[in-house]
Every structure is written in C-alpha cells, then in structure tokens.
Amino acid sequence: MAQQVLRKWGNSPAVRIPAAVMEAAHLTLDQAVEVKAVDGRVIIEPVAPAFSLDALLAGMTEANRHDAVDFGLPQGRELL
C-alpha cells in the first residue's frame, strides 16, 4: 500500500500511482482504465480491449496465415 496526496492537474484532481502498484495491478502507461466510485472508494480497473472481426481479419496476411487443421470426423452432435 502506498499513501499519496491528491494534487491539481489542470482543472481536475490527480493522484500519482507508484510504479510498484502499477506493476502489481498489471497496469501500463497509456492503458485505458475505468475510474468509478463504489461505496465511497475509488476503483481503477483496466478496460478490456474491444476487438472487431473486421479489425482482426485486416491483420491477416499470407505470412501469418496457418494451414487448415483437420480435426477429424464429428464425435458428438457438432454442427458442420
């Protein structure tokens, strides 16, 4: 635990997060986080990245495309 002091940053209050806390919380600089107040406490949580199928497909190239995988015949009630 690290005790910090709220300071003014522009028109908003700010608090510095020590490197050890950042590391323990698996946070990185320029990472999107959600800040909320719950039961009188300030909670900072990482925002899960939003992936779209179009963005993922746009990253596919011949160089990173893998060969088809043969999983064999259906073993249960799979729909093919």
Residue, then its C-alpha position, 0 to 999 in steps of 0.5 A: m500500500a502506498q499513501q499519496v496526496l491528491r494534487k491539481w492537474g489542470n482543472s481536475p484532481a490527480v493522484r500519482i500511482p507508484a510504479a510498484v502498484m502499477e506493476a502489481a495491478h498489471l497496469t501500463l502507461d497509456q492503458a485505458v482504465e475505468v475510474k468509478a466510485v463504489d461505496g465511497r472508494v475509488i476503483i481503477e480497473p483496466v478496460a478490456p480491449a474491444f476487438s472487431l472481426d473486421a479489425l482482426l481479419a485486416g491483420m491477416t496476411e499470407a505470412n501469418r496465415h496457418d494451414a487448415v487443421d483437420f480435426g477429424l470426423p464429428q464425435g458428438r452432435e457438432l454442427l458442420 
